C-alpha cells in the first residue's frame, strides 16, 4: 500500500485541497482508502474520518460521485453545517 499526504490547512472548517495523486492500480477490485486527520501542534493528530472508494467507481473520466466520510464506527460524519462530510 502506498501512502500520500497533503499539507494541512489552518483555521478552516471547510478545507478544499484540490490535490491530485497518482497510484499504480493492479486491479479495479481494489479500494482507495482516504483517512482525514486534524492537525495538532502538540501531541498526535486525530483521525476525523475515512472514505473508502471502490476503484470500480473511478473507471470513467467523468467522475460525478461524492463519497461520504465515515467515523471509526462506520457512521456518516455530519459537518457543522448539518450536511454530510464528503469527498469528490
DSSP file (Angstrom, degrees, kcal/mol; ACC not computed):
  #  RESIDUE AA STRUCTURE BP1 BP2  ACC     N-H-->O    O-->H-N    N-H-->O    O-->H-N    TCO  KAPPA ALPHA  PHI   PSI    X-CA   Y-CA   Z-CA
    1    1 A X              0   0    0      0, 0.0     2,-0.3     0, 0.0     0, 0.0   0.000 360.0 360.0 360.0 134.9    0.0    0.0    0.0
    2    2 A X        -     0   0    0     22,-0.1     2,-0.4     2,-0.0    21,-0.0  -0.768 360.0-150.7-100.4 147.3    1.3    3.4   -0.9
    3    3 A X        -     0   0    0     -2,-0.3     2,-0.3     2,-0.0     0, 0.0  -0.965  12.5-177.2-122.0 133.4    0.6    6.5    1.3
    4    4 A X        -     0   0    0     -2,-0.4     2,-0.4    17,-0.0    17,-0.0  -0.905   8.0-161.0-124.3 155.5    0.3   10.1    0.1
    5    5 A X        -     0   0    0     -2,-0.3     2,-0.2     0, 0.0    -2,-0.0  -0.999   6.3-150.7-142.5 138.8   -0.2   13.1    2.2
    6    6 A X        -     0   0    0     -2,-0.4     2,-0.1     1,-0.1    11,-0.0  -0.547  33.7 -98.6 -95.8 169.0   -1.4   16.7    1.7
    7    7 A X        -     0   0    0     -2,-0.2     2,-0.2    10,-0.1    -1,-0.1  -0.467  45.5-106.5 -76.2 161.5   -0.3   19.7    3.6
    8    8 A X        -     0   0    0     -2,-0.1     2,-0.6    30,-0.0    -1,-0.1  -0.603  21.4-136.6 -90.7 156.0   -2.7   20.8    6.3
    9    9 A X    >   -     0   0    0     -2,-0.2     3,-0.5     3,-0.1     2,-0.1  -0.953  21.7-139.1-114.7 118.2   -5.0   23.9    6.1
   10   10 A X  T 3  S+     0   0    0     -2,-0.6     3,-0.1     1,-0.2     0, 0.0  -0.421  71.2   2.0 -79.9 149.3   -5.1   26.1    9.2
   11   11 A X  T 3  S+     0   0    0      1,-0.1     2,-0.4    -2,-0.1    -1,-0.2   0.833  94.2 122.2  52.4  45.8   -8.2   27.7   10.6
   12   12 A X    <   -     0   0    0     -3,-0.5     3,-0.5     1,-0.1    -1,-0.1  -0.956  42.4-171.9-143.2 120.3  -10.7   26.3    8.1
   13   13 A X  S    S+     0   0    0     -2,-0.4    67,-0.2     1,-0.2    -1,-0.1   0.600  92.5  39.8 -84.9 -11.7  -13.8   24.2    8.9
   14   14 A X  S    S-     0   0    0     65,-0.1    -1,-0.2     2,-0.0     2,-0.0  -0.505  83.1-177.9-132.7  64.1  -14.4   23.5    5.2
   15   15 A X        -     0   0    0     -3,-0.5     2,-0.4    -6,-0.1    -4,-0.0  -0.314  13.1-160.7 -69.5 147.8  -11.0   22.9    3.6
   16   16 A X        +     0   0    0      1,-0.1    -2,-0.0     2,-0.0    -1,-0.0  -0.993  10.8 178.6-125.8 122.0  -10.5   22.3   -0.1
   17   17 A X        -     0   0    0     -2,-0.4    -1,-0.1     2,-0.1     3,-0.1   0.822  11.6-165.1 -92.7 -35.1   -7.2   20.6   -1.1
   18   18 A X        +     0   0    0      1,-0.2     2,-0.4     0, 0.0    -2,-0.0   0.913  36.3 153.3  46.8  48.9   -7.8   20.3   -4.8
   19   19 A X        -     0   0    0      2,-0.0     2,-0.4   -13,-0.0    -1,-0.2  -0.873  33.8-153.0-112.2 139.3   -4.8   17.9   -4.9
   20   20 A X        -     0   0    0     -2,-0.4     2,-0.3    -3,-0.1     0, 0.0  -0.920  11.8-176.7-114.3 140.3   -4.2   15.1   -7.3
   21   21 A X        -     0   0    0     -2,-0.4     2,-0.4   -17,-0.0   -17,-0.0  -0.945  15.2-143.0-129.1 152.7   -2.3   11.9   -6.7
   22   22 A X        -     0   0    0     -2,-0.3     2,-0.3     2,-0.0    -2,-0.0  -0.954  18.9-178.4-116.4 138.4   -1.3    9.0   -9.0
   23   23 A X        -     0   0    0     -2,-0.4     2,-0.5   -21,-0.0    -2,-0.0  -0.972  32.3-114.2-132.3 147.2   -1.2    5.4   -7.9
   24   24 A X        -     0   0    0     -2,-0.3     2,-0.5     2,-0.0   -22,-0.1  -0.726  34.3-155.4 -78.5 123.9   -0.3    2.2   -9.6
   25   25 A X        +     0   0    0     -2,-0.5     3,-0.1     1,-0.1    -2,-0.0  -0.904  20.4 179.2-108.2 124.5   -3.5    0.1   -9.8
   26   26 A X  S    S+     0   0    0     -2,-0.5     2,-0.3     1,-0.3    -1,-0.1   0.763  73.4   4.3 -90.7 -29.2   -3.2   -3.6  -10.1
   27   27 A X    >   -     0   0    0      1,-0.0     3,-1.7     0, 0.0    -1,-0.3  -0.983  59.3-130.1-157.2 142.5   -6.9   -4.4  -10.2
   28   28 A X  T 3  S+     0   0    0     -2,-0.3    28,-0.7     1,-0.3    29,-0.1   0.514 103.9  74.8 -72.2  -2.6  -10.2   -2.5  -10.2
   29   29 A X  T 3  S+     0   0    0     26,-0.1    -1,-0.3    25,-0.1     2,-0.0   0.552  79.6  97.1 -83.0  -6.8  -11.3   -4.7   -7.3
   30   30 A X    <   -     0   0    0     -3,-1.7    25,-2.3    24,-0.1    26,-0.4  -0.284  69.0-134.6 -74.4 166.0   -9.0   -2.7   -5.1
   31   31 A X  E     -A   54   0A   0     23,-0.2     2,-0.6    24,-0.1    23,-0.2  -0.935   4.4-135.4-121.8 147.5  -10.2    0.2   -2.9
   32   32 A X  E     -A   53   0A   0     21,-3.1    21,-3.2    -2,-0.4     2,-0.6  -0.911  22.8-158.8 -97.1 123.1   -8.7    3.7   -2.3
   33   33 A X  E     -A   52   0A   0     -2,-0.6     2,-0.6    19,-0.2    19,-0.2  -0.923   6.3-168.8-109.1 121.9   -8.8    4.5    1.4
   34   34 A X  E     -A   51   0A   0     17,-3.2    17,-2.9    -2,-0.6     2,-0.5  -0.947   1.8-165.8-112.8 118.0   -8.6    8.2    2.3
   35   35 A X  E     -A   50   0A   0     -2,-0.6     2,-0.5    15,-0.2    15,-0.2  -0.890   5.9-155.5-102.8 133.2   -8.0    9.0    6.0
   36   36 A X  E     -A   49   0A   0     13,-3.1    12,-3.5    -2,-0.5    13,-1.5  -0.939  14.6-176.8-112.5 125.0   -8.7   12.6    7.1
   37   37 A X  E     -A   47   0A   0     -2,-0.5    10,-0.2    10,-0.3     2,-0.1  -0.857  23.2-128.7-117.7 151.5   -6.8   13.8   10.2
   38   38 A X        -     0   0    0      8,-2.5     2,-0.5    -2,-0.3    10,-0.0  -0.438  32.4-115.7 -82.0 172.9   -6.9   17.1   12.1
   39   39 A X        -     0   0    0      6,-0.1     2,-0.5    -2,-0.1     3,-0.1  -0.958  27.7-168.8-117.0 120.6   -3.6   18.8   12.8
   40   40 A X        -     0   0    0     -2,-0.5     5,-0.1     3,-0.2     3,-0.1  -0.909  17.6-155.6-107.8 132.4   -2.5   19.2   16.4
   41   41 A X  S    S+     0   0    0     -2,-0.5     2,-0.4     1,-0.2    -1,-0.1   0.807  90.5  38.0 -72.7 -28.4    0.5   21.4   17.2
   42   42 A X  S    S-     0   0    0      2,-0.1    -1,-0.2    -3,-0.1     2,-0.1  -0.984 118.8  -1.7-123.7 133.6    1.0   19.3   20.4
   43   43 A X  S    S-     0   0    0     -2,-0.4     2,-0.2    -3,-0.1    -3,-0.2  -0.325 103.4 -35.2  83.8-170.7    0.5   15.5   20.5
   44   44 A X        -     0   0    0      1,-0.1    -2,-0.1    -2,-0.1    -3,-0.1  -0.563  64.1-102.2 -91.1 153.1   -0.6   13.3   17.7
   45   45 A X        -     0   0    0     -2,-0.2     2,-0.4    -5,-0.1    -6,-0.1  -0.383  37.3-125.0 -68.8 149.2   -3.1   14.2   15.0
   46   46 A X        -     0   0    0     -2,-0.1    -8,-2.5    -8,-0.0     2,-0.4  -0.811  16.8-117.2-102.6 136.6   -6.7   12.8   15.5
   47   47 A X  E     -A   37   0A   0     -2,-0.4   -10,-0.3   -10,-0.2    25,-0.2  -0.575  29.9-179.1 -68.8 121.8   -8.5   10.7   12.8
   48   48 A X  E     -     0   0A   0    -12,-3.5     2,-0.3    -2,-0.4   -11,-0.2   0.800  57.8 -43.2 -91.5 -33.9  -11.5   12.7   11.8
   49   49 A X  E     -A   36   0A   0    -13,-1.5   -13,-3.1    22,-0.1    -1,-0.4  -0.975  47.6-120.0 177.2 171.7  -12.9   10.2    9.3
   50   50 A X  E     -AB  35  70A   0     20,-2.7    20,-2.9    -2,-0.3     2,-0.5  -0.981   9.5-158.8-134.4 142.0  -12.3    7.7    6.5
   51   51 A X  E     -A   34   0A   0    -17,-2.9   -17,-3.2    -2,-0.4     2,-0.6  -0.990   7.2-162.9-119.5 127.2  -13.5    7.5    2.9
   52   52 A X  E     -A   33   0A   0     -2,-0.5     2,-0.6    16,-0.4   -19,-0.2  -0.952   9.1-171.9-111.8 119.1  -13.4    4.1    1.2
   53   53 A X  E     -A   32   0A   0    -21,-3.2   -21,-3.1    -2,-0.6     2,-0.3  -0.938  19.9-136.7-115.9 114.7  -13.7    4.4   -2.6
   54   54 A X  E >   -A   31   0A   0     -2,-0.6     3,-1.9   -23,-0.2     4,-0.3  -0.537  16.3-136.4 -66.0 129.4  -14.0    1.3   -4.7
   55   55 A X  G >  S+     0   0    0    -25,-2.3     3,-1.7    -2,-0.3    -1,-0.2   0.779 101.7  69.8 -61.8 -25.2  -11.8    1.8   -7.8
   56   56 A X  G >  S+     0   0    0    -28,-0.7     3,-1.2   -26,-0.4    -1,-0.3   0.828  92.2  60.1 -58.3 -30.0  -14.5    0.4  -10.0
   57   57 A X  G <  S+     0   0    0     -3,-1.9    -1,-0.3     1,-0.2     3,-0.3   0.634 102.3  53.1 -73.0 -12.9  -16.4    3.7   -9.2
   58   58 A X  G <  S+     0   0    0     -3,-1.7    -1,-0.2    -4,-0.3    -2,-0.2   0.214  74.0 108.6-106.1  13.7  -13.5    5.7  -10.7
   59   59 A X    <   +     0   0    0     -3,-1.2    -1,-0.2    -4,-0.1     2,-0.1   0.799  66.8  68.1 -62.9 -31.6  -13.4    3.9  -14.1
   60   60 A X  S    S-     0   0    0     -3,-0.3     3,-0.1    -4,-0.2     0, 0.0  -0.433  78.8-130.5 -91.1 163.0  -14.8    6.7  -16.2
   61   61 A X  S    S+     0   0    0      1,-0.2     2,-1.0    -2,-0.1    -1,-0.1   0.666 100.1  70.7 -80.0 -18.1  -13.2   10.1  -16.9
   62   62 A X        +     0   0    0      2,-0.0     2,-0.7     0, 0.0    -1,-0.2  -0.703  68.1 179.7-101.1  80.2  -16.5   11.8  -15.8
   63   63 A X        +     0   0    0     -2,-1.0    -5,-0.1     1,-0.2    -6,-0.0  -0.727  15.9 155.7 -85.6 116.3  -16.5   11.2  -12.1
   64   64 A X        +     0   0    0     -2,-0.7     2,-0.2     2,-0.1    -1,-0.2   0.389  36.0 110.9-118.3  -0.8  -19.6   12.8  -10.6
   65   65 A X        -     0   0    0     -8,-0.2     2,-0.4    23,-0.1    -2,-0.0  -0.499  52.8-150.7 -80.8 144.2  -19.9   10.8   -7.4
   66   66 A X        -     0   0    0     -2,-0.2     2,-0.5    20,-0.0    22,-0.2  -0.888  12.0-146.6-104.6 144.4  -19.3   12.1   -4.0
   67   67 A X  E     -D   87   0B   0     20,-3.3    20,-2.7    -2,-0.4     2,-0.2  -0.962  15.1-128.5-117.5 126.3  -18.0    9.7   -1.3
   68   68 A X  E     -D   86   0B   0     -2,-0.5     2,-0.4    18,-0.2   -16,-0.4  -0.451  15.9-126.9 -78.1 142.9  -19.2   10.2    2.3
   69   69 A X        -     0   0    0     16,-2.9     8,-2.6     8,-0.2     2,-0.3  -0.720  29.1-162.4 -87.0 136.6  -16.7   10.3    5.1
   70   70 A X  B     -BC  50  76A   0    -20,-2.9   -20,-2.7    -2,-0.4     6,-0.2  -0.868  14.0-120.4-122.7 154.3  -17.3    7.8    7.9
   71   71 A X    >   -     0   0    0      4,-2.9     3,-2.0    -2,-0.3   -22,-0.1  -0.194  42.3 -92.8 -78.8 176.6  -16.2    7.6   11.5
   72   72 A X  T 3  S+     0   0    0      1,-0.3    -1,-0.1   -25,-0.2   -23,-0.1   0.752 130.2  57.0 -62.4 -23.0  -14.3    4.6   13.0
   73   73 A X  T 3  S-     0   0    0      2,-0.1    -1,-0.3     3,-0.0     3,-0.1   0.324 121.5-110.1 -88.8   6.7  -17.7    3.3   14.0
   74   74 A X  S <  S+     0   0    0     -3,-2.0     2,-0.3     1,-0.3    -2,-0.1   0.699  72.4 141.4  70.9  22.5  -18.8    3.4   10.3
   75   75 A X        -     0   0    0      1,-0.0    -4,-2.9     0, 0.0    -1,-0.3  -0.760  60.4-107.8 -92.1 141.9  -21.3    6.3   11.0
   76   76 A X  B     -C   70   0A   0     -2,-0.3     2,-0.4    -6,-0.2    -6,-0.2  -0.503  36.3-124.4 -66.9 133.4  -21.6    9.0    8.3
   77   77 A X        -     0   0    0     -8,-2.6     8,-3.1     8,-0.3     2,-0.5  -0.688  19.6-152.5 -86.1 128.7  -19.9   12.2    9.7
   78   78 A X  B     -E   84   0C   0     -2,-0.4     6,-0.2     6,-0.2     5,-0.0  -0.877  13.8-136.5-101.6 128.3  -22.1   15.3    9.7
   79   79 A X    >   -     0   0    0      4,-3.4     3,-2.1    -2,-0.5   -65,-0.1  -0.161  31.2 -95.6 -75.9 174.1  -20.4   18.6    9.4
   80   80 A X  T 3  S+     0   0    0      1,-0.3    -1,-0.1   -67,-0.2    -2,-0.0   0.739 124.8  61.6 -62.8 -22.7  -21.1   21.7   11.5
   81   81 A X  T 3  S-     0   0    0      2,-0.2    -1,-0.3     1,-0.0     3,-0.1   0.415 119.2-110.4 -84.2   2.1  -23.4   22.9    8.7
   82   82 A X  S <  S+     0   0    0     -3,-2.1     2,-0.2     1,-0.3    -2,-0.1   0.463  82.1 117.1  84.3   1.1  -25.6   19.9    9.2
   83   83 A X  S    S-     0   0    0      1,-0.1    -4,-3.4    -5,-0.0    -1,-0.3  -0.682  74.8 -93.2-101.8 157.1  -24.5   18.3    5.8
   84   84 A X  B     -E   78   0C   0     -2,-0.2     2,-0.4    -6,-0.2    -6,-0.2  -0.419  38.7-120.1 -64.2 137.5  -22.7   15.0    5.3
   85   85 A X        +     0   0    0     -8,-3.1   -16,-2.9   -16,-0.3     2,-0.3  -0.672  49.1 164.1 -76.3 132.8  -18.9   15.4    5.1
   86   86 A X  E     -D   68   0B   0     -2,-0.4     2,-0.4   -18,-0.3   -18,-0.2  -0.956  32.3-139.8-152.2 165.4  -17.8   14.0    1.7
   87   87 A X  E      D   67   0B   0    -20,-2.7   -20,-3.3    -2,-0.3    -2,-0.0  -0.968 360.0 360.0-130.5 142.8  -15.1   13.9   -0.9
   88   88 A X              0   0    0     -2,-0.4    -1,-0.1   -22,-0.2   -23,-0.1   0.316 360.0 360.0-121.2 360.0  -15.2   14.1   -4.7
